[in-house]
């Protein structure tokens, strides 16, 4: 059993949501190493395909706080990466069996997108007790392989191995009660049960924001994401095969993208439908008692909500002051969604985001059929069931 270590000569990414593969790199042979080599602090799991596991080695040792290099973990890995290490899938699974099961230390942040999930991740990271992964694309690829390369049992086995590898011990973090926070990409929210099956002792939290504000923000970010824009343009052709193909690469689980319409008349529809899938998943999450946090409550009652969040994930409330420092930062400063770009997009959309009553009626009806609150149900005081509510003084 050996692993192939290769020097990165060049790297590129079409889009931050696009699956990372070896084709994203220009590589040259370096040497062969023992599989245990990837357990070093400087090496982290980048991707798992149907045949191989791909790791990336940081230039100066990848720090546990990945936001130091990029707001999203996978891009942080690529930005700081110097070597790629590849091993067979069976070798990867045997290696993961050697690792301690840190399930009780894992915290999964599920979200609707554009709802403060990255901020929550950053808040927890600021405690100094956290190894934070913000939307590692490797998990998306594993989940989307269900019914493609692997069945559900195989997917659960590989997902567990991947999570154990992300939550491996990091010698550079001198903390006795370390937690591993993994913000799951919103398009994987419908697969939350698979995470629960893979790591039964993990803690799950749901983060959301006002539905209409979220849909508007998703509409705003769409032009910054090439794959999403291609998807939108393709959908205008009305060709269902083109739409299905692009949704597959976008990452929606197979049963989800087949439910999508073949044609979009509004960018806004993309925003509302994306949130719909997350809310449908949360409806099922509540059966397991998963707690929810509303972004607007975090902004208006920061200390209370941060304290409740720390307690929910098993950290001491005396870390609130340290964690609160993240509130003054742009949690996506090193991404296409930084505050400056979003401000420009907001100014440019003044003539774009005009919702007509008929569209909202259609969305309301569709949300009600799914058994979740629609556009007309949301207001300043509305909260989903299970939401942590701040107490007024």
N, C-alpha and C positions, 0 to 999 in steps of 0.2 A: 504494500500500500504506500503510494507516494503521491505528492501533490506537485503540480507544475507551477513554478514561479516565473512570472514574466514582467519585464520592464515596460512601464507605460511611456510611450513616446508621444502620444497625442490622444486626446479624448474629446468627445462632443456629445451633446444631447439636443434632440429636436425640441423636446418639451419636458417640463418637469414631471408630467404625469405619464410619460411614455415609458414602457418597460425597459430596464437597463439590461443589455446583453453584451457579449464580447465584441459585437459589431460596433459598439460605442467607443472602442479603443483601437489604437494602432500599437501593437505589442511586439516585443522581441524576446527571445528566450533568455532567461537569466540562469536558473538552476532548478534542480529538483529538491524538494524538502520533505521532511516527515510531516504527516498531517497535523501533528500536535503543534506545529509551528504557528498555526492560525489562532492558537489560544493566547498568543501574546497580546498585550494591551494595544499595540500599534496595528493589529489586524482585526478587521470587522467583516461581518457577513454582508455581502452586497446583493447577491441574487441566487435563486435556486431555480434551475430549469428541470425538465423531465429527466435529464441524464446527469447533470453536474451541479455542484455547489461552487459559487464564485465568491471569493473574498478579495478585499482590497486592503493594502498596507499603506498607512499614512506616512508622509514624508518625515515627520518628526514625532511620530507616535500620535495616533488619533486620540484627542482628549475625550473623556466621557461626556463633557458638555459640548455637544455637536453644534449648538447655535453659535459657538465661537467662530466657526468657519462658514456656516450657512444656516439660514432659517429652517431649511428642510434637510433632514439627515442625509438622504441619498446624495444630494448635490454637495453637501459638506464632505462626504466621503470622496467624491470624484475630484473636488477642488483640491483636496489635500493628498490625494492618492499618488503613490509612486510605483507600486507593484500590484499586479493581479495574480492571485493564486487560485488555481482550479483543481478540484478533486472530483472523483466520481461520486454519484449520489449514495451508493452503498457505503463508501468510505465516510462520507459526511454523517450518515445516520449512525454508524458505529462510533464515530468520534463524539457525537452529541450524547450518546448513552453514558459516556464517561463523566459528563458534567452533572453537577448537583442540580436537583430540581428546585429552582427558586420560585416556584409558582406563587407562594404566599407573598412574595415580595414584588410581584408584577401588578401593575396598574394599567388598565386599558382605558384610554380616553376616546369614546365614540362621539361623533359630532355630525352636524348638518352641513358643515363647511361655512366659511365666512361668519363664524359665530363666536370667536374668541378662543377656539381650541388651542391655537399656537400660543396665545397669551397664557392660558392655563398651564400649558407645558412649560413655558418659560418661568412662570411663577413657582412651580414645583422645583424646577431646576435651580432656582436661586436659593433654595433652602440649603444647598450644599450636601444634601442627603440623597440626591437623585442622579441616576443615569437616565438621561432623557433621549428618547428616539421620537422625532417628529416625522410621521408618515414615511417610515422605511418602505420603499417600493417592493422589497423582497416579499413582504407579507401579501401585498396585492397580487403578485404573480402566483404565489402558492394558492391563494383562494380562488383565483380565476381558472386554475387548472382543473377544478372539479368538473367531472363529466367530459373533460378534454383529454388530459394525459393520465389523470388519476381518478379513482373513485373517492367517495367521502372518507372512507377509512384510511386510505393511503394519504389523502390530503391532510387529515388530522395528525397522522404520524409525522409527516414532513413539517407541518406548521409547528408542532410541538418542538421538533428538533431545531427549527429556525428560531423560535422564541427563546429556547434554552441558550442558543448561541448568542443572541442579542443580550441576554441577561447573564452572560458569563462573568466571573469575577474580574474586576479591574484593579490591578495592584496600585495604580496611581491615585485611587480614591480611598483615602484613609478614613473610612466610615464603617462602624460596626453594624448599623441597622440600615444598610443601603436599600433603596427602592428602585425599581426599574419601571419608568413610566413610558408607555408606548401609545402615542397618539395615532389612532388608526385612521387612514384616509376615509373620507366620508362615503366614497363609493363602495367601501367594504363594510359599512354599517349593517347591511342586510345579512352579512355573514357572521354577526356577533356570536351566534350560538356555536359556531365552529371554534371560535377562540375559547369559549367557555368549556367546550368538550375537551379541547387540547390542554388547557390549563385550568382545571376545576377549582383550584384554590385562589385564582387571581381575583382582583377587585376591578369592577367595571363601573365607569361613570359616564353619563351622557351630558354633553354640553350643547346648548342651543341658543338661539336668538329669535327675536320677533320674526315671524314668517315672512312678512312683506319686506322687511329690511334685508333679510337674508337673500331673498329672491332678487331684489334690486342689486345687491352687492355681487351676487353671482353673475348677473347680467353684465355688471361693470367689469369684472375680471376676464370675461370670456375673450375679448379681443387680445388680451395679453398672452393667451395660451394657444399656440398654433394648432395643436391637435383639435381643440374644441372648435376653433374657427373653421377648420377643414370639415369637421363633423356638421357644423351648422350649414355651410355652403352645400355639402353633399345632400343634406336633408331637404334642401329647397328643390332639388331635382325630383323629389318624390320617389326615388328608386329605393325600395325597401332593402335590397341586397347591399347597396352601398352603405346604408344607415346601419344595418346589422353588423357589417364588417367593421365599421369604424367604432361602433359601440363595444365590440369585442376587444379592440385594441385600447379603447378608452378605459376599460376595466369593469364595466357593469357585469355582474353575474349573469350567466346565460338566460335565466328565467326572467331577469329584470329587463334587459334591453329588448327582448321580444315584445314586451308590453308597450314599448315606446312608440309614439306615432311616427309614421313615415315622413311626415312633413311638419316643419315648424313655420309658423307665420310670425312669431315673435321671439326675440332673444329671451324675453321674460319667461316664456313657457319653459325654457331650459332651466331657469332658476327655480320656478315653482315645482316642476316635476322632480328635480334633484332633491329638494327638501322633502317631497312627498315620500320618497323611498326611505329616507332616514326616519321620518315620523312613523311610518308603518312598522319599521324595525323596532323603534322605541316602544311601540304599543305592546310588542311581544316581550321586550326587555323588562317591562314593568311587572310581568308575571314572576320574575325572579327578584323583584324588589330593588332593582338598580336605581340609585339616586341620580337626580338631574340637577344641573346648575344653569341658570339663565344669565346670559352675558350682561344684560341690562342691570341685573342685581349686583353683579360683580363690580360694575362701574359706579353704581350709586351707593353701595355699602361694602366697599372693598375689604376692610378688615374683617367684618363678620363673615363674608362669603369665603375669603381666603382661609380663615380659621376653620370653617366648616369643611372646606376642601381638604385641608391638612388632616383633620380628624378622620375624614372618610377614607383616606388612603393610608392611615396608620402612622402619621407623623405628629409630633408635639405641636400644640398651638403656640408655644413660645417662639416658634420660627416665623410667625406672621410678619414681624417687622422686617426680617431679612427677605422674605418672599415678596413683600409688597414693593420692593425696589423695581420689580419687573413691570409694574404699572406705569412707570415713567419712560419705558422703552418701547420702540417699535418692534414687536415680536417677529415681524416679517421684513425687517429692514434689508436683509440680504437676498430678497426674492423679488420676482416680478410684481408682487402684490404689496410692495412697501407703501407707506402712507403718502409719500409724495406722488407716486404714480396713480394711486387710487383717487387722490384729490383732483388730479388732472382729468381722470376718466369721469369723475362725477360731474365736473364742469362741462365736459363734452357731451354728456348724455341728456342734457336738459330737454332736447327735442326728441329724444329716443324713448325714454321711459314714460310713456303715456298709456296708462291702462284703461281700456274702455270697459264699461259696465258688463257688456256681453262676455268678454274674456274672463273677468273676475267671477261672473256667475258660473261659467263652465268649470273654472278651477274649484270654486266652492263645492259644486256638485260632485266633482271627482274626488275631492278630499273627503267629503261626507260619505261617499260610497266606500272609501277605504277605512272609514271609521276613525278618522283623525281630524283635528280642527283645521278649517280652511281660512282663506284670506279675510273673511268678514268676522271671524271669531276672535281674532287677535286684537288686543289693545294693550295699553300700558300696564294694566294690572293682571293680564292673562298669564297663567303659568300652566305648564304641563303637569299631570299627576306625578307626585314623587319629587317635585322640585323643592330644593332647600330654600325656605323663605326667610329673608332677613327680618329681624325684629326691630320695630321702631322704638326709639328711646322713650 
